[in-house]
């Protein structure tokens, strides 16, 4: 198996998916001001073949701008030595995000990273969505990477300010975060191994979810 490389700052090559840069606020947008104090993120549910118990950790940024999810065993593969279900791995996290009173949040952007080794003719997909408990699930976005490809990969999903879905003010609802990796052999040799990972052996590569904040109406 080729050696998986994970390094922050390594050159990132993205084929069919294009990473979206951070969106600058326009004068018409409310100012982006993280609330005072410190938010916390509790994991209240974990399910899926891509995040066996104890292999996913979550941490909030100290400046309240984002939280990160780091996986240590999230890999989908097909070809030599692969089992029948190894081509698809998924992870469903239920998160309880505690925020200062009087504020609410939405997820404005999510950045996904990993490493892939895809044979010529093979391709991999990263899929994701997130929604609040009690709300309808949002449509899943899909980023595809085509072989031949052996490198770090990165993809981002971003929501325009007017389309953000905000956590209900004064309520604590779980934020459900769903991700999925799929690898298809396509026209590559069935004996040729292809894989795609979203994990980090040293904790240096994480999925990052960026907050947008606003104050709740008084009363």
Protein Blocks (a to p, Z undefined) as FASTA:
>chain_A
ZZddddehiacddfkbccdddddddfkbccddddehjdddddfbdcdjklgghiaccddd
fklpaccdddfbdccdedehiafklmpccddddddddddehiacddfbdcddddddddeh
iacddddddddehiacdddddddddddddddddddddddfklpccddehiacdddddddd
dddekjacfklccddddbdfklpaccddddddddddeZZ
